[in-house]
Amino acid sequence: MKLPIVAYGDPVLRKKATDFEPQEIAGLKQLVADMYETMYNARGVGLAAPQVGLSKRLFVIDATPFDDEEPELKDFKKAFINPQIVEETGEEWPFNEGCLSIPDIREDVYRKPQVRLSYFDEEMQHREETFNGMAARIIQHEYDHIEGKLFTDKLSPLRKRLIEKRLNDISKGAVKVDYKMKFPAAKKGR
């Protein structure tokens, strides 16, 4: 089922998400499937639970669109449940990032090229792995979501001021998207 993606300005995007508890695991497979369907419908490469209104430590990624630049990303599709970053290493590098909750805004964001992550997979098997390059970047972007952070937080104060009106417009629903969204400041009854 395609879920609505919450837009910039929704308080759920600023909350630090909580872990899934053992008694909450039952519906997790369906939630993961719904998140993949939602992400693909919006042509994204990652989606975190807070972006669909659920303040839980879960995100899904599919880095396959970047396999032409990094062949090891072919069929790189994973769900990360209750993830914790163990370590980020390397010299930060820029990449022009966007976000499904912040449509039509892309900015250069600096991130480290390697991340070590402890998480549970869809089978609830604990894993600890190191990811590099674009996979690391997508993971860090989605991890920020479960920490209540957005890529716009990493911009300079000047860049933030320059896009402030556009961010407010997104919050009000004054943006064209071809996927279902919830806008926190949209006027009701339009």
KEKE-3310 file (N, C-alpha, C; in steps of 0.2 Angstrom, whole numbers, plus 5000, padded with zeros to 4 digits):
npx = (5004:5003:5009:5005:5018:5025:5027:5040:5040:5031:5029:5033:5045:5055:5056:5066:5066:5059:5065:5059:5050:5050:5036:5031:5034:5027:5019:5029:5035:5025:5024:5037:5036:5026:5033:5043:5036:5030:5041:5047:5036:5037:5049:5061:5077:5078:5069:5063:5054:5049:5045:5034:5025:5028:5036:5047:5062:5067:5072:5072:5081:5086:5099:5101:5099:5111:5121:5127:5138:5144:5146:5145:5133:5122:5107:5106:5097:5090:5082:5083:5082:5080:5092:5109:5122:5139:5151:5158:5168:5182:5186:5175:5164:5156:5139:5125:5110:5093:5076:5062:5052:5055:5051:5058:5069:5086:5102:5120:5127:5138:5146:5153:5163:5162:5153:5149:5137:5126:5112:5096:5090:5077:5073:5075:5087:5102:5114:5131:5138:5150:5148:5151:5154:5141:5131:5134:5131:5117:5112:5116:5109:5096:5097:5098:5085:5078:5084:5078:5083:5086:5091:5093:5097:5110:5115:5123:5120:5116:5112:5101:5093:5091:5083:5072:5058:5054:5054:5044:5033:5032:5028:5015:5009:5011:5017:5021:5019:5020:5016:5008:5006:5006:5003:5008:5005:4995:4980:4964:4950:4951)
npy = (4994:5011:5024:5040:5053:5063:5080:5093:5102:5095:5090:5076:5074:5080:5073:5062:5046:5031:5014:4999:4988:4971:4966:4973:4969:4961:4967:4971:4967:4969:4983:4987:4982:4991:5003:5002:5001:5014:5022:5018:5022:5036:5038:5037:5034:5030:5029:5034:5029:5040:5048:5043:5046:5039:5038:5029:5018:5014:5012:5011:5006:5008:5007:5004:5013:5020:5011:5012:5021:5015:4999:4989:4992:4986:4979:4983:4982:4986:4984:4993:4990:4997:5004:5008:5020:5015:5020:5034:5037:5044:5057:5071:5072:5081:5080:5082:5082:5077:5076:5066:5071:5084:5091:5096:5103:5104:5101:5104:5093:5088:5073:5059:5046:5033:5022:5013:5002:4996:4985:4978:4966:4962:4950:4950:4948:4951:4963:4969:4980:4988:5001:5009:5024:5029:5021:5022:5036:5037:5029:5037:5049:5044:5039:5051:5055:5047:5052:5064:5074:5084:5085:5098:5104:5103:5113:5129:5144:5155:5148:5142:5152:5157:5147:5147:5152:5144:5132:5134:5136:5122:5116:5121:5115:5121:5115:5105:5088:5071:5061:5055:5066:5073:5088:5099:5112:5115:5123:5119:5112:5115)
npz = (5000:4996:5005:5012:5011:5023:5024:5024:5039:5047:5063:5066:5059:5066:5078:5088:5084:5091:5096:5089:5098:5105:5105:5095:5083:5074:5063:5055:5043:5033:5034:5030:5017:5012:5014:5004:4992:4993:4992:4980:4971:4973:4967:4974:4983:4996:5011:5027:5042:5049:5039:5034:5044:5055:5070:5072:5073:5058:5042:5024:5010:4992:4983:4970:4958:4957:4952:4940:4943:4954:4953:4963:4969:4962:4964:4977:4990:5005:5022:5037:5053:5069:5069:5073:5072:5072:5069:5059:5046:5037:5024:5022:5009:4995:4989:4979:4987:4989:4995:4999:5007:5006:4993:4977:4981:4981:4987:4990:5001:5014:5018:5027:5019:5023:5034:5048:5054:5066:5066:5064:5052:5040:5044:5057:5061:5069:5063:5059:5049:5037:5027:5011:5001:4990:4995:5009:5010:5007:5018:5029:5027:5028:5041:5048:5047:5057:5068:5069:5061:5046:5029:5026:5038:5038:5030:5026:5037:5028:5016:5021:5024:5011:5005:5013:5011:5001:5008:5017:5009:5004:5016:5017:5006:4994:4982:4968:4966:4961:4969:4984:4997:5014:5021:5033:5036:5027:5021:5026:5018:5004)
capx = (5000:5007:5008:5007:5024:5024:5031:5043:5036:5028:5033:5036:5051:5059:5057:5070:5062:5060:5066:5054:5050:5048:5029:5029:5037:5022:5017:5034:5036:5020:5026:5043:5034:5023:5038:5047:5031:5029:5048:5047:5031:5040:5056:5066:5081:5078:5063:5063:5048:5046:5043:5027:5022:5029:5042:5051:5069:5067:5072:5073:5085:5088:5104:5102:5100:5118:5125:5132:5144:5146:5143:5143:5126:5117:5102:5108:5091:5090:5079:5087:5078:5083:5100:5114:5129:5144:5157:5158:5175:5185:5186:5169:5163:5149:5134:5118:5105:5086:5072:5055:5048:5056:5052:5060:5075:5092:5108:5126:5128:5145:5145:5159:5162:5161:5149:5148:5131:5123:5105:5092:5087:5070:5072:5076:5094:5107:5120:5135:5142:5152:5145:5155:5152:5134:5127:5135:5128:5110:5111:5117:5103:5090:5098:5097:5078:5076:5087:5075:5087:5085:5098:5093:5101:5118:5117:5125:5114:5114:5109:5095:5089:5089:5077:5067:5052:5052:5052:5037:5028:5031:5024:5009:5007:5012:5022:5018:5022:5016:5015:5003:5009:5003:5006:5006:5002:4990:4973:4959:4944:4952)
capy = (5000:5017:5028:5047:5055:5069:5086:5098:5106:5091:5088:5070:5074:5083:5069:5056:5040:5025:5007:4994:4983:4964:4965:4978:4966:4957:4970:4975:4965:4973:4990:4987:4981:4997:5008:5001:5003:5021:5025:5017:5026:5043:5038:5038:5028:5029:5031:5032:5028:5046:5051:5041:5048:5034:5039:5022:5018:5010:5015:5006:5010:5004:5011:5002:5018:5022:5005:5014:5024:5010:4993:4985:4994:4983:4976:4984:4984:4983:4987:4994:4991:4999:5005:5013:5021:5014:5024:5037:5038:5047:5064:5072:5074:5084:5077:5086:5078:5079:5072:5065:5076:5091:5090:5101:5107:5099:5105:5100:5091:5085:5067:5055:5041:5026:5021:5006:5002:4990:4985:4971:4965:4961:4943:4952:4945:4957:4963:4975:4980:4994:5003:5014:5028:5031:5017:5026:5042:5036:5027:5043:5053:5041:5039:5058:5056:5044:5056:5070:5079:5084:5087:5106:5106:5103:5119:5135:5149:5159:5144:5140:5158:5158:5143:5147:5153:5137:5127:5136:5134:5115:5115:5123:5112:5125:5112:5100:5082:5066:5056:5057:5069:5076:5095:5101:5119:5116:5126:5114:5113:5118)
capz = (5000:4995:5011:5011:5014:5027:5021:5028:5044:5051:5069:5067:5056:5071:5084:5088:5083:5096:5094:5089:5104:5102:5104:5089:5077:5070:5057:5052:5036:5029:5035:5026:5010:5011:5013:4998:4987:4993:4990:4972:4968:4973:4963:4979:4984:5003:5015:5034:5045:5051:5033:5033:5050:5061:5074:5074:5070:5053:5035:5018:5004:4986:4979:4963:4953:4957:4951:4935:4946:4959:4951:4969:4971:4959:4968:4984:4993:5012:5027:5043:5059:5075:5067:5077:5069:5076:5067:5052:5044:5030:5023:5020:5002:4994:4984:4978:4989:4989:5000:4997:5012:5004:4985:4972:4984:4981:4990:4991:5008:5015:5023:5027:5014:5026:5040:5051:5056:5069:5064:5062:5045:5039:5047:5064:5062:5070:5059:5060:5043:5035:5020:5008:4995:4989:5000:5016:5010:5008:5025:5033:5025:5031:5048:5050:5048:5063:5073:5069:5057:5039:5026:5026:5044:5036:5026:5030:5038:5022:5011:5024:5023:5004:5003:5018:5008:4997:5013:5020:5003:5004:5022:5015:5001:4988:4978:4964:4967:4958:4974:4989:5003:5019:5022:5040:5036:5022:5023:5026:5014:4998)
cpx = (5004:5004:5009:5014:5023:5029:5034:5039:5032:5032:5036:5043:5057:5060:5062:5066:5064:5061:5059:5055:5048:5041:5026:5031:5032:5020:5022:5036:5031:5022:5032:5041:5030:5028:5042:5042:5030:5035:5048:5042:5033:5047:5061:5071:5082:5071:5063:5056:5045:5043:5036:5023:5023:5035:5045:5057:5069:5068:5074:5077:5085:5092:5105:5103:5107:5123:5129:5138:5147:5143:5141:5136:5121:5113:5104:5101:5091:5085:5083:5082:5082:5091:5103:5120:5134:5150:5156:5165:5177:5184:5179:5169:5156:5145:5128:5113:5098:5083:5065:5050:5050:5057:5054:5066:5080:5098:5114:5126:5134:5143:5152:5158:5161:5157:5148:5142:5129:5115:5102:5090:5080:5068:5073:5083:5098:5113:5124:5139:5145:5150:5150:5151:5145:5130:5128:5131:5120:5108:5111:5111:5097:5091:5096:5089:5076:5079:5083:5078:5085:5091:5098:5097:5108:5120:5119:5119:5112:5110:5102:5090:5086:5083:5072:5059:5049:5050:5046:5032:5027:5027:5017:5005:5007:5018:5019:5022:5017:5015:5011:5008:5004:5007:5004:5003:4997:4983:4968:4953:4945:4949)
cpy = (5006:5022:5035:5049:5062:5074:5090:5102:5102:5089:5081:5069:5077:5079:5064:5050:5035:5019:5003:4989:4976:4963:4969:4974:4963:4960:4973:4973:4968:4980:4991:4987:4988:5003:5008:5003:5011:5024:5024:5022:5034:5043:5040:5033:5027:5032:5029:5033:5035:5050:5049:5042:5043:5035:5033:5022:5012:5014:5009:5010:5005:5008:5009:5007:5021:5017:5007:5017:5019:5003:4988:4986:4991:4978:4977:4987:4981:4987:4987:4995:4992:5000:5010:5014:5020:5019:5027:5039:5041:5054:5066:5074:5076:5080:5081:5081:5081:5075:5072:5070:5083:5092:5097:5105:5102:5104:5101:5099:5087:5079:5063:5049:5034:5027:5014:5007:4995:4990:4978:4971:4963:4954:4944:4948:4951:4957:4969:4975:4987:4995:5009:5018:5030:5027:5020:5032:5042:5034:5033:5048:5050:5040:5045:5058:5053:5047:5063:5076:5078:5087:5095:5108:5107:5109:5125:5140:5153:5155:5143:5146:5159:5153:5143:5148:5147:5132:5128:5134:5126:5113:5116:5120:5115:5122:5107:5094:5077:5060:5059:5060:5072:5083:5098:5108:5121:5119:5120:5116:5116:5114)
cpz = (5000:5001:5009:5014:5017:5024:5026:5033:5049:5057:5070:5064:5060:5077:5083:5089:5089:5092:5093:5094:5101:5101:5098:5082:5072:5063:5053:5045:5031:5029:5030:5019:5008:5010:5006:4992:4987:4990:4982:4969:4968:4970:4968:4980:4992:5006:5022:5036:5047:5045:5031:5039:5056:5064:5076:5070:5064:5046:5030:5013:4998:4982:4972:4958:4952:4955:4944:4937:4950:4958:4957:4972:4967:4963:4975:4987:5000:5016:5033:5049:5065:5074:5072:5073:5074:5075:5060:5051:5037:5030:5020:5013:5000:4989:4985:4980:4989:4994:4998:5001:5010:4996:4982:4975:4984:4983:4991:4999:5008:5020:5022:5022:5017:5033:5042:5055:5060:5068:5064:5055:5045:5043:5055:5066:5064:5066:5061:5053:5042:5028:5018:5003:4995:4994:5007:5016:5011:5015:5030:5033:5029:5039:5051:5052:5055:5069:5074:5066:5050:5036:5026:5033:5043:5032:5030:5032:5032:5017:5014:5023:5016:5002:5008:5015:5004:5002:5016:5015:5003:5010:5021:5010:4994:4984:4974:4964:4964:4963:4980:4995:5008:5021:5028:5040:5031:5025:5022:5021:5007:4992)
residu = (MET:LYS:LEU:PRO:ILE:VAL:ALA:TYR:GLY:ASP:PRO:VAL:LEU:ARG:LYS:LYS:ALA:THR:ASP:PHE:GLU:PRO:GLN:GLU:ILE:ALA:GLY:LEU:LYS:GLN:LEU:VAL:ALA:ASP:MET:TYR:GLU:THR:MET:TYR:ASN:ALA:ARG:GLY:VAL:GLY:LEU:ALA:ALA:PRO:GLN:VAL:GLY:LEU:SER:LYS:ARG:LEU:PHE:VAL:ILE:ASP:ALA:THR:PRO:PHE:ASP:ASP:GLU:GLU:PRO:GLU:LEU:LYS:ASP:PHE:LYS:LYS:ALA:PHE:ILE:ASN:PRO:GLN:ILE:VAL:GLU:GLU:THR:GLY:GLU:GLU:TRP:PRO:PHE:ASN:GLU:GLY:CYS:LEU:SER:ILE:PRO:ASP:ILE:ARG:GLU:ASP:VAL:TYR:ARG:LYS:PRO:GLN:VAL:ARG:LEU:SER:TYR:PHE:ASP:GLU:GLU:MET:GLN:HIS:ARG:GLU:GLU:THR:PHE:ASN:GLY:MET:ALA:ALA:ARG:ILE:ILE:GLN:HIS:GLU:TYR:ASP:HIS:ILE:GLU:GLY:LYS:LEU:PHE:THR:ASP:LYS:LEU:SER:PRO:LEU:ARG:LYS:ARG:LEU:ILE:GLU:LYS:ARG:LEU:ASN:ASP:ILE:SER:LYS:GLY:ALA:VAL:LYS:VAL:ASP:TYR:LYS:MET:LYS:PHE:PRO:ALA:ALA:LYS:LYS:GLY:ARG)
# end
